[in-house]
Amino acid sequence: MTIGTEYNEIFSILLRPAGITLDAADKVYIVDSGNNRIQKFTADGNGW
């Protein structure tokens, strides 16, 4: 899976990813410890 699109590539850069999980709706959650956030992505790679 490629994560990121032209628009959100800047926002999807991970700094020290620390964990990853999936939910029942196939959303991907990545703990981005270097940026103090959790990134959420759909199965097609779009994040918000």
DSSP file (Angstrom, degrees, kcal/mol; ACC not computed):
  #  RESIDUE AA STRUCTURE BP1 BP2  ACC     N-H-->O    O-->H-N    N-H-->O    O-->H-N    TCO  KAPPA ALPHA  PHI   PSI    X-CA   Y-CA   Z-CA
    1    1 A M              0   0    0      0, 0.0     2,-0.5     0, 0.0    43,-0.1   0.000 360.0 360.0 360.0 133.1    0.0    0.0    0.0
    2    2 A T        -     0   0    0     42,-0.1     2,-0.5     2,-0.0     0, 0.0  -0.890 360.0-153.2 -98.7 130.1    1.2    3.5   -0.9
    3    3 A I        +     0   0    0     -2,-0.5    43,-0.1     9,-0.1    42,-0.1  -0.906  53.3  43.7-107.4 126.8    0.2    6.1    1.6
    4    4 A G        -     0   0    0     41,-1.4     2,-0.3    -2,-0.5    42,-0.1  -0.137  54.0-145.4 121.7 144.8   -0.1    9.7    0.3
    5    5 A T     >  -     0   0    0     -2,-0.1     4,-1.6     1,-0.0     5,-0.2  -0.778  45.1 -87.1-127.8 175.4   -1.4   11.6   -2.6
    6    6 A E  T  4 S+     0   0    0     -2,-0.3     4,-0.4     1,-0.2     3,-0.3   0.915 127.2  42.5 -51.2 -46.2   -0.2   14.7   -4.3
    7    7 A Y  T  4 S+     0   0    0      1,-0.2     3,-0.4     2,-0.1     4,-0.3   0.935 122.5  34.2 -68.8 -47.9   -2.2   16.9   -1.9
    8    8 A N  T  > S+     0   0    0      1,-0.2     4,-1.3     2,-0.1    -1,-0.2   0.340  85.1  99.2 -99.2  11.0   -1.5   15.1    1.4
    9    9 A E  T  < S+     0   0    0     -4,-1.6     3,-0.5    -3,-0.3     4,-0.3   0.913  85.7  51.7 -58.9 -40.5    2.1   13.9    0.8
   10   10 A I  T >4 S+     0   0    0     -3,-0.4     3,-0.7    -4,-0.4    -1,-0.2   0.895 114.1  43.4 -61.3 -39.3    3.4   16.8    2.8
   11   11 A F  T 34 S+     0   0    0     -4,-0.3    -1,-0.2     1,-0.2    -2,-0.2   0.595 107.0  60.9 -84.5 -11.2    1.1   16.0    5.7
   12   12 A S  T 3< S+     0   0    0     -4,-1.3     2,-0.3    -3,-0.5    -1,-0.2   0.348  70.1 122.5-100.3   8.0    1.7   12.2    5.6
   13   13 A I    <   -     0   0    0     -3,-0.7     2,-0.4    -4,-0.3    -9,-0.0  -0.547  53.4-147.0 -69.5 127.9    5.4   12.4    6.3
   14   14 A L        -     0   0    0     -2,-0.3     2,-0.5    20,-0.0    -2,-0.1  -0.809  12.3-163.4-102.5 137.8    6.0   10.3    9.4
   15   15 A L  S    S-     0   0    0     -2,-0.4    19,-2.7     1,-0.2    20,-0.5  -0.950  77.9 -17.0-121.2 109.0    8.7   11.1   11.9
   16   16 A R  S    S-     0   0    0     -2,-0.5    17,-1.2    17,-0.2    18,-0.3   0.975  77.8-151.1  60.3  60.9    9.5    8.1   14.2
   17   17 A P  E     -A   32   0A   0      0, 0.0    15,-0.2     0, 0.0    -1,-0.1  -0.407  17.7-179.1 -60.2 136.0    6.4    6.0   13.6
   18   18 A A  E     +     0   0A   0     13,-2.7     2,-0.3     1,-0.3    14,-0.1   0.525  54.5   1.9-119.3 -10.4    5.8    4.0   16.8
   19   19 A G  E     -A   31   0A   0     12,-0.8    12,-2.3     2,-0.0     2,-0.3  -0.973  50.4-158.2-172.6 158.5    2.8    1.8   16.0
   20   20 A I  E     +A   30   0A   0     -2,-0.3     2,-0.3    10,-0.2    10,-0.2  -0.996  15.7 165.1-146.5 143.9    0.2    0.8   13.5
   21   21 A T  E     -A   29   0A   0      8,-2.1     8,-2.9    -2,-0.3     2,-0.3  -0.977  23.6-135.8-152.8 163.3   -3.3   -0.7   13.7
   22   22 A L  E     -A   28   0A   0     -2,-0.3     6,-0.2     6,-0.2     2,-0.2  -0.913  15.9-145.9-118.8 148.2   -6.4   -1.3   11.6
   23   23 A D    >   -     0   0    0      4,-1.8     3,-1.8    -2,-0.3     6,-0.0  -0.514  38.6 -90.9-103.6-178.9  -10.0   -0.7   12.6
   24   24 A A  T 3  S+     0   0    0      1,-0.3    -1,-0.0    -2,-0.2    -2,-0.0   0.716 126.6  55.1 -64.8 -21.7  -13.1   -2.7   11.5
   25   25 A A  T 3  S-     0   0    0      2,-0.1    -1,-0.3    17,-0.0    18,-0.3   0.180 120.7-107.3 -96.3  16.3  -13.7   -0.4    8.6
   26   26 A D    <   +     0   0    0     -3,-1.8     2,-0.3     1,-0.2    -2,-0.1   0.757  67.6 151.9  62.4  28.3  -10.1   -1.0    7.3
   27   27 A K        -     0   0    0     15,-0.1    -4,-1.8    16,-0.1     2,-0.5  -0.704  39.4-137.0 -83.1 142.2   -8.9    2.4    8.3
   28   28 A V  E     -AB  22  41A   0     13,-3.0    13,-2.8    -2,-0.3     2,-0.5  -0.883  16.2-165.7-104.4 129.2   -5.1    2.5    9.1
   29   29 A Y  E     -AB  21  40A   0     -8,-2.9    -8,-2.1    -2,-0.5     2,-0.5  -0.967   3.8-171.6-116.8 127.9   -3.9    4.4   12.2
   30   30 A I  E     -AB  20  39A   0      9,-2.7     9,-2.8    -2,-0.5     2,-0.6  -0.979  20.7-135.8-123.0 125.2   -0.2    5.2   12.6
   31   31 A V  E     -AB  19  38A   0    -12,-2.3   -13,-2.7    -2,-0.5     2,-0.8  -0.700  17.4-165.4 -77.9 118.7    1.3    6.6   15.8
   32   32 A D  E > > +AB  17  37A   0      5,-2.8     5,-1.8    -2,-0.6     3,-0.8  -0.786  11.8 175.5-107.6  84.9    3.6    9.4   14.6
   33   33 A S  G > 5S+     0   0    0    -17,-1.2     3,-0.5    -2,-0.8   -17,-0.2   0.802  74.5  58.2 -67.7 -29.8    5.6   10.0   17.8
   34   34 A G  G 3 5S+     0   0    0    -19,-2.7    -1,-0.3   -18,-0.3   -18,-0.2   0.778 115.8  35.3 -70.7 -25.6    8.0   12.5   16.2
   35   35 A N  G < 5S-     0   0    0     -3,-0.8    -1,-0.2   -20,-0.5    -2,-0.2   0.304 108.1-123.3-107.6   6.0    5.1   14.8   15.2
   36   36 A N  T < 5S+     0   0    0     -3,-0.5     2,-0.3    -4,-0.5    -3,-0.2   0.920  73.8  99.8  52.6  52.1    3.0   14.0   18.3
   37   37 A R  E   <S-B   32   0A   0     -5,-1.8    -5,-2.8    -7,-0.0     2,-0.5  -0.961  70.2-120.6-153.9 168.7    0.0   12.8   16.3
   38   38 A I  E     -B   31   0A   0     -2,-0.3     2,-0.4    -7,-0.2    -7,-0.2  -0.989  27.3-148.3-115.9 123.1   -1.9    9.9   15.1
   39   39 A Q  E     -B   30   0A   0     -9,-2.8    -9,-2.7    -2,-0.5     2,-0.4  -0.749  10.0-159.5 -90.9 137.5   -2.3    9.7   11.3
   40   40 A K  E     +B   29   0A   0     -2,-0.4     8,-1.6   -11,-0.2     2,-0.3  -0.973  12.2 179.2-121.4 131.3   -5.4    8.1    9.9
   41   41 A F  E     -BC  28  47A   0    -13,-2.8   -13,-3.0    -2,-0.4     6,-0.2  -0.955  23.4-128.9-131.7 148.5   -5.7    6.7    6.4
   42   42 A T    >   -     0   0    0      4,-2.9     3,-2.0    -2,-0.3   -15,-0.1  -0.414  41.7 -97.5 -83.5 169.9   -8.3    5.0    4.3
   43   43 A A  T 3  S+     0   0    0      1,-0.3    -1,-0.1   -18,-0.3   -16,-0.1   0.774 124.7  57.7 -61.6 -26.3   -7.6    1.7    2.5
   44   44 A D  T 3  S-     0   0    0      2,-0.1    -1,-0.3   -43,-0.1   -42,-0.1   0.394 123.3-102.7 -87.2   5.0   -7.0    3.7   -0.7
   45   45 A G  S <  S+     0   0    0     -3,-2.0   -41,-1.4     1,-0.3     2,-0.4   0.434  74.5 138.6  95.3  -0.1   -4.2    5.7    1.0
   46   46 A N        -     0   0    0    -43,-0.1    -4,-2.9   -42,-0.1    -1,-0.3  -0.632  33.0-164.2 -80.8 134.9   -6.1    9.0    1.6
   47   47 A G  B      C   41   0A   0     -2,-0.4    -6,-0.2    -6,-0.2   -35,-0.1  -0.748 360.0 360.0-115.0 163.2   -5.5   10.6    4.9
   48   48 A W              0   0    0     -8,-1.6    -7,-0.1    -2,-0.3    -1,-0.1   0.270 360.0 360.0-156.6 360.0   -7.1   13.2    7.0
